[in-house]
Structure formats: structure tokens, C-alpha cells
Amino acid sequence: MFLFIACTVDRVYCDDKIPVSVGSSNNFQYIVQISLTGLFSEQELSGVGDRFMKCGFNVISATRTNVYLYIGDEELKQLLAYYKDNCKVVYSNSRSMSESVLSDNQQGEDGDEADIMQKSTITLAKMDPELKRDVLKVYSGFDRVPEGYPNLNQVNNYLSGLEKRYPGKVKKIQITTKPTFENRHIFGVKISKNVEKNRDVPNILVVSAHHSREINTVITNIAMIEKLLSDPNWEDLLEFNQFYFIPVVNVDGYEYVFTTNNFWRKNRNVAGVVNGTTVFGIDLNRNYDLGFNSCAGNGSPNMDTYKGKNAFSEIETSAIRDFTKRIGGVAKVLDFHSSGRQVLTGYTCTNNAQQDYIKSLGQELATKVGYALRVPSSDGEHQEHQIKEYTSYSFLVEIMHSHQPPLNETVSEAVQLVSLFEHFAYKPIPLRGHIYDEKSGKPIENALIEVSGIVWKAGESRKTNYFGSYYLFLALNKTYELTITAKGYSPLKASVSLTKESTTKDFRLRR
């Protein structure tokens, strides 16, 4: 029997003491979603999953708003007794449910599932059908990956094929310099005019599948590649930019999704030992450096959002960091995830000097496809790292309402997302230029540009790359005072007014 129950609560069960029967059941057959109400503070929300674990419950995963438990008869009895009328049956695959577990008004059968959901007032009971299908998959193991989605070998073969289809425009590239835990490499493609040459133009990075079960993001990434290469009206994008697409960041997890567990989220590295059992997986999109020691993910190895022991502890995340540095940084970043139909902007907890401005840029993208806008789920995410190191034009886009809908639905959504990608790719860079040595005329690498009124507090910086180029996203119709410094040179102060969409300004430093 499989039973899915949802409880909306304003307190955590057994904060005071651990009932002896909790965690003693060997017959785990019930999934309980604990939906947390607005009575919890932001600080309390971040630790609710850990508090349920301390109660002895088997916590499958925890988010900012929900905790999922996998429990047996005794645990379920105690939860229902404690939360009383706050729990409702959402789904059952059994024709009958034991009255010793559920009271009459909580019982249900396959045939009256719709009636149960209609009567329930909780959010989960009114969920989008796509999301409901995924919830049932992840906790019951009902389905394999829907037909038509490419596995890892097929994705890599597709990237190889692009080189042959578009010679001179596409080059398959290896992102990792050493293999992952399961001895794989991350691959991507570079797309540009005269692709073999590293040109002095903005680098644009598009990635997906940090979370391996989000296979619809891979299709979205590929759809943007195809549009960029096939539309003659976009030829100028290849003239004035270099694009880097990485369809699958979490290569080990992605393979595991297709062979073993279609709703696996993390990578496949050993996370630790919990209660004598080795557990696997680090959440790659909690393993980046921005805010890692404050509010990045979870510190418990068996949690879906386990962030790892240290920032960049994982081959995959350190590879993305090092690759970005090798290519001379990035001017724009787009990171596809699922689900929620949302554009995520700025930081979660860490102070961001451009939070409101970044939000306004994200709103432009969201408006193109009717998506909502919100801050990230956590610090320690990839797009936040890129804001810290290189550019304020860096966003995470949560597509659709599920991770693995039928392929035709994903393709349809990807077509709609083209307008978002087009706006992203064509967005003018407000201030750009070069910094040179005044006497020799040679470009100066790692020159630091500080902007009046923008005070970074989390180690962020804006520096020139090895071409001496810089790219700054700043609000228009303002005048900024710049301070430019470089080792061995006298500081330079300059005033720049941004009165048009894009301004180019070069500077020369004196020794």
C-alpha cells in the first residue's frame, strides 16, 4: 500500500522529546508532506527538516516550505494524533486503508481521490497536475524517465554531431580537467564566429541539469542551441559574442536517473555515513561559495539539499568555476532548473549591493514568458557565484511545473522560452571597454573597477580579463564615479554618464 498524506502545521512535532516508537518501524509505506505555515520565521524554516530528523523521523527531503517524511504505522498514528484535523489524504494506491491508522473522515480510495482533493484546503491538494504526477513519482517510484528524453551518451553524441553540422561555428569542449566520482567528464559546446579563436568579445554561459532529475532543462538548453544556430536573424549574436552551452552539469546523477532512480537530485559522490549507512550525493547547486557558510543548503548528508563539507568540494562545481576563469570570465549567465515557472534574482540571505537592479533585470526576462519572480531558494547557488565573481546579469530560470513531463510538453515550453533567451542574449551591456597601459598600449589584466554607490560586502569584484576588457551592468540614466586600480599603476578616477543603452569607455593607467 502507498499512501500520500499532507499536513499543514504551525509547529514541529516532538521538539521537546523523542517518542520511543518514532523511527522504530521497518514497514515504511507512508509519505507525509509537512507544509509549513507563515507562523514560522525565516530562521525557523531553515532548520525545520533537521528538527524532524532529531525527532527520529526518516526525512526524505526538506525545502523552505515543505518537509517530506517516509514513515510506518506507529509514526503515522502519532502524527495524526498530534496534528489532528490538519492532515488530509492526497493519494492512495490501495482499495482500502486500515481504520487503525486513519479515522473515517480521512479514508479514501482510488476512485474518490478527486473528491478528497476537492474537499482539501491545503496547497498540495490543489497542485498542478504535472507537479502532482512528479510528487507521486519521486516517492513511489512509479515511473521511469518518459520516452524520448536523451540519456547522457545521447547528449554527448549530440554535442559531437553539432561540430560536423556547423563547422567553424561549433566546437565540443571538455569542461572538467579530472573525472567525476564515477569517472565521467562534463562536456559542452562553444558557439561563435571563428570558433577556434578565443576572441575579445563577451562570453555568454548557459547551463542546465545541476540537479540530475531536472531532465526537461536539458531539452531547453538544446532548444536554445538549435535556435541560435538555425535562425539567420541571430547571426549577429555569433559575430559579437562567444556562447558556451553545458547541457548536463551533474553527469553522474543524470546517468543514475536513467538507469536506477529517475528522481535522483544530487551527484553520486559519497556524502557521509548516517546511522551506520553510507549515503550518497551532494546538492551541486548548494556547493558554490557565495554564502556557503551562512544559508547555503543543508548540513545533513542524507538531505536532498546537502551542501557538502566545503564550497567547491565537488568535481562538478569546481570544474564550472575553473572553466569560467579559463575562458576569461562571463558577461551573462543563464542557469535552467525546474520547476515553478520563475526567474530567480540576486542573493537569498547575503547582502547584494545591486539586489533591486538585478531584480528589475530579472523582471524583464520573466515578463517575456509570463513567469513569476523570486529570490533564490538558498545561497551557495551557481548563478550567485557568477554574480560574485563576474557579472550582475546572472539568473536561474525555473521552467515548467515539474521535472519530467512528457517530452512534447517540454518541447512546447522550450519554444515559448525562446523569447526569454532572445532578450537575454541581445540585452545591451550598459558599460564596457578596455583598460590599457598608458605607455605601451598593452591591455591590463585584473584591473579592479569600483563604482560609486555600489559597495559589495561578500567578496564581489569587477575586474578586467586577459584582454583588458570589462563589462558592467549598471542602471541607466545615471552618472557614476569610477575608481580603477591595478598592481604597479597609479589609481585612476573617472566620471561616466550612462545616457544610452550601451556605452563603451576605454581607460589608460600610468605607472
N, C-alpha and C positions, 0 to 999 in steps of 0.2 A: 504494500500500500504506500502511496505517496500522497502527502497532504501539504498544501501550502497555506500558511496562516499569516495574517498581517495584524500587527498590534500598533496602535498609536498611543504613545506613552509620554508622560511628563516627569518620569523618574526612572532610575536604574534599579532593577531588581537585585536584592541581596547586597547592597553596598555595605551593610553593617556586618553581616556574617555569611559564610558559605554553607548552604544546606548540604548535609552529608550525601543526599541522594543525587545531587546535580553532578553530572559527568560520570555517573556510575553505569549508565545504560550502555549496553552493547548493541542495541537494536535501534540505531539512528534511522528514522524514517520520516521525520517531520522537518520541514523547513519553516522557520518563523522569521518574518521581516519585522523588525522593531523600527517603526517610523518615529522620529524624534520631533517633538513639538517645539514651538517657538519659546517655550519656557526655559529651554537650555541656553546658556550663554555660549558665545563663540568659543571660549576657552573650554567649557564643559564638553561641547560637541567633539572637539579634537581627541578627547580621551574616553569617549563612551565605549568604543569597542574594547579597549583594554579593561575597562571596568567589568564588562560582561565576561571577559576571559578570566578575570580574578574570581568571578562568581563560580567558575568551573565549567562554563558553557563552551561548547565547540563553536567558535566564531569562524564562519566561512570567510566573511569579508565585512568591511565597515567603510562607509563613506561619511561625508559631512552631515547627512540627513538620515541615513539608514544603517542598521546593523543586522546582519543575516546570521541566524543560528541554525545548526543542524543538530537535532535533539531526539531523544527517545520518549517513551511513555511517561516516566516519572517526571522528567524535566517539563514536559508539556503540561502535565497536571498542575504542577506548581506555578508555572507561568500563567495559566488560565485562572487559577485561584487568586493569584496576586493582582493581575491586571483586569480581571472580571470582564466587564462588558466592552472593554477596549479592543478586543480581538475578534476578527471575523475570518471565516474560511474563504479563501480566494479560489483555490483549485484543489480537486481531488481526482485521482485516477482509480478510486475504489468505489464499488457499488454500495458499500456500507462502511460506516465509521463506528468504532466502539463507543458505546454510551459511557463507558468508564473513563474515556478521555474527553469527549465533548458533550456538552449539555444539548438538549433538544434544539434549542434555538440556534445552535452553532453547527448542526449537522447539515450535510449536503451530499448530493450525488452528481455524477457526471451530467445528468440530464437537467439539473436545476442550477448549474453553475452560473448561467446568465442571470437568473433570478437573484442568486446570492450576491453577485457583483452589483446588480442594480440597487439592491437594498443597502449595500455597504456605503458608508460615508467616507471611508479612507481613500487617500490618493491612489494607492496601488490598485484598488478595485476598479478605478476608472481609467486605468492606464491605456495608452495607445496599444492597439492590437500587436504591432510589431514588437513593442517593448515587452508585452506580456509573453509573447512567444519566446523571446530570448530569456526572460526570467525562468520560464519553465525548463528551457534547455540547460541552463547553467547549473540548476540544482537537481535535475532529474536525469540528465544525460540522455534525453530522448533522441536527439538528432545528431547526425554528422554534419559536416560543412555542407551547405546547399550546393547543388550541382552548378558547375560552370566556373567556380572561383579557382584561380590558378594556385597551385602549390608552389613551394619555394623554387624547385628546379624549373618550373614553367616560367616563373617570374624572371629568373636569371637568364633563361634561354631567350625570353622576350627582349631583355636588355641587349643581349648579344646580337639578336636579329636587327635591332634598330641601327647598329653600326653599318650593316650591309644595306639596309633600306635607305639610309641617309648618309652616305659617305661625305666626309668633310664637315658635317653638321653635328654628328653624334659620336661620342666616344664612351665606351663602357669603362668604368673606373672602379678600382677596389678601394673601399673606404678604410677597412681595417688593415693594420700592419702586422697584427698577430691574430691567430684564430680565437674564436669564442670558446666557451666551456665545452661545447660539443663539437669543436673542431670545424667550425664553419667561418666563412668570411661574409662581410656585408658588401654589397655591390650597388652601384648607382650608374647614372649616365650624366655626362656633361653635354650640354646642347648650346651651340653658339656658331657664329660665323667663324671659319678658320679654326675649327675646334682644337686642333693640335697645339695651337699657340695660347699661352696664358696672357690674355690681353688686359690692358689698363681700362677696364670698364666695370660697372657694378656687378657683383656676384649676387645671384638670387638662389636661395636654397629652399627646396620643397621636400618634406619628408613625411613618412607615414609609418604606421604599424610599430610604434614604440610598445604598444600593447598588442600582443600577438593575436588575440581573438577578434580584433577590430579589422577583419579582413576586407570589409567594404571600403576602408580607406585606401587600400592598395589599388583597387579598381579606380577610385577617384584620382589618385596620383597618376596612374597610367592614362586616364582620360585627359588630364591636363597636358601630358607629354604629347599625346596624339593630336590634340588641338593645336598646340604650339608648332608642331612640325608640319601639319597638313593645311593650315589656313594661310594662304598667301598674304592676307591682310595683316598678319602678325609677323611678317618677315623682318620688319624694323626692330622688333624685340630682340632678334638674334644678332642684329647689327650692333646694337648699343648695350647689350648685356651678355653675361655668361650665366646660364642656368645649370643648376645641379639638382637632380632628382634622385632621391633614395626611397624606393617604394617600401622596402622592408628593413627597418632598423633591428627589430627583435627576431633575428633569423632562427635561433634555436627554438624560441617559443612558437614561432609561426609554423615550423615543421611539426612541432608537437601537436599543434591544433589540428593538423591534417591527418595525423597518424594515431593519436592517442586520446586527447581531450580537447574537443572543439571550443571549449570556453576557457582555455588557459590564458592568463593575462600577462604573467611576469616572464622573465627569462628563465633559463634552466640551470643556472648556477646553484650550488649548494648555499642555502640561506642560513642554516644552523640546525641545531638539534633541539626539539621541543618534546618534553616528556619522554625522552629516550628514542624519539623517532626523528630521522633526518628529513628535513623539509627543504624544498627547492624553490628558488625563484626570488629575484629582486625586481621590484617595480622600476623599470628603467626611467619612467617619467617622474620619478621622485628622487633620482640619483644624481641630479645635476647640482651645481654648487650654490646657486642663489638661494639663500635662506635654508640651506640644508640643516643647519644646527638649531633652527628655530621652529618652523612649522612645515617642514617637508615630509609628507608621508607618515608612516607608522614605524615604530621601532621594534615591533614584534615579528619575527621571521615567518610565522605562519599566516600573516595577514596579507591580503591581496595588494595592499599599498605599502608593503615593507620597503623601506628606502635604502637598505643596505647599511653597512658599518660606517662607510665614509663616502663623501661625494666622489664621483668618478671611480668608485671601486670596481665597476663593471667594464669589461672589454668594450661593450657596445657604446656606452656613454663617453668613455674616454676617447674612443675612435671618432665619434662625431666632433668632440672638442678639438682633437688634434687635426682632423681633416679640415675643419673650418679655418684653423690657423694656417695650415699649409697653403690654402688657396688665397690667403691674404685677407681673410675676414669676409663678412657678408653685409650687404646693404639692405636686404629684405629677406624675411623668413616666414614660411607658411608651414604649419605642422598639422596634418589631418589626423583627427581622432573620431571616435564615435562613442556615445551618441548624445543627442539632445538638441540638434539644430541651433547651435550657439557659437558665437565668436568670443573667445576669452582674451582679455586685455590686461596688460600691466602685471603687477605682482599681487599676491594674496595677502600676506602679512607684512612683508618688508616694505619700508618706505620707498616710494618711487617718485623722484623729482618731477617726472613728466606723466604721472598717472592720468590726469584729466585729459591731457593732449593725446596720449595713446588711446584712451577711451574714445575720443572723438574720431580718431583714425579707424578704430575698430568698428565704430558705428557705421561708417561709410561702407565697409565690407558687408556688415550684417544686413544693411538696408537693401543691398543688391539682390539678396535671396530670401528676404523675409525672416532672417534668423534673429534670435534674441542676443543680448549682450550680457556678459557677466565677468567677474574676476576669475582667475584660475581656481581649480579645486584645492591647490596646495602650492607652496613654494617648492623649489627643487625640480621644476619642470624645464624642459628643453628650451622652449621659446623665451622663458625668463632668463636663462643663461645667455642667450644671444642678445637680449636687451642689455644685460650687464656688460657684455664684452664688446659689442659692435654697433647695434642699431636699435632704435626705438620702434622701428617698423617690423615687429616680430609678433606673430599671432598664432594661437591654437584655434583650430576650427573643428567643433564637434558636429559631425554630419549625421543626418537621419535620426531615427528614434530607436535604433537597435544596431547590433554589431554584425549580424549575419542574416539579413533579409534575403529573399530570393534575388538572384543576380539581376533580373530585369528591373527590379525596383532600385537597386544601387546604380545601375547604368542611367536610369531616368533622373535620379538625383544628381549624378555627376554632370549630366547635360545642363541642369539648372545652375550648378556651381561654376560653370564656365564664366558667367558674368562676374562672379566674385573674383575669380582668378584673373580675369582680364583687368579689372580695376586695380587689383594688387600689382600686377606686372607693369602696368602703364603708369602707376602713381608717380608723379614727379618727385624727385628728391629736392627738398627746399633749398639746401645749401650744400654745395660740393666744390671741390677744387683740388689743388696740389700745394704742397709746401716744399720749397726748394732751398738749397744753399745759395745765398746771395752771390757769392763769388764764382763758384764752379758751375752753378746751374743744375747740380745733381739733386735728385729727389731725396728727401729726408724721411727715413722710416721711423716709426714710433714717436713722431712728434705729437705732443698732447695738446688737444684743443679744449679749453674750458670756456663755458658760455655763461655770461652774467645772468643771474636769476635762476640758474639750474644747478642745484647743489646736490650732487649724488652722495649717498650715505652707505652704500653697500658694496663699495669697491668698483663701481662702474667707471668706465673711462671711454673717451672717444679719441682714437689715435690714427695716424696715417699708416697705410700698409706699405709694402716694399716698393710700390710705385710712387710713394709720397702722396697718395690720394686719400681724401677724407670724404665722408658722406654723413651729413647731419639732417635729421628730421626735427624741424622746429616750426612752431606756429607762425603763420604768415602775417604780413602787415604789422611787423614789429621791427624795432632796431635792437640789435644785440651787440654787446661789447665782448670781444673775444680776447683771450689770453693764450698765446701759443708758446710752448716751451719745448726744448729738445736738448739732450745732453750735449754739452760743448758749445751751445749757442746762447746768445742773449735773448731774453724773453721779448716777445713782440705783442703789443696791444693794438687792436684794430676794431673799428666800428663797421657793422654790416646791417643794412636795411633790406628786409625781405618784402619787396613790393610786388613780386610776380611769383608764379608757381615754382620756378626753379631759378636759382641764382648760382653762377659759377664765379668763384673768387680764389685766386692764387696768392700765396704769400711767400716772401723770401726772408730767411733768417740770417743774421750776421753773427759771425764767431767773435 
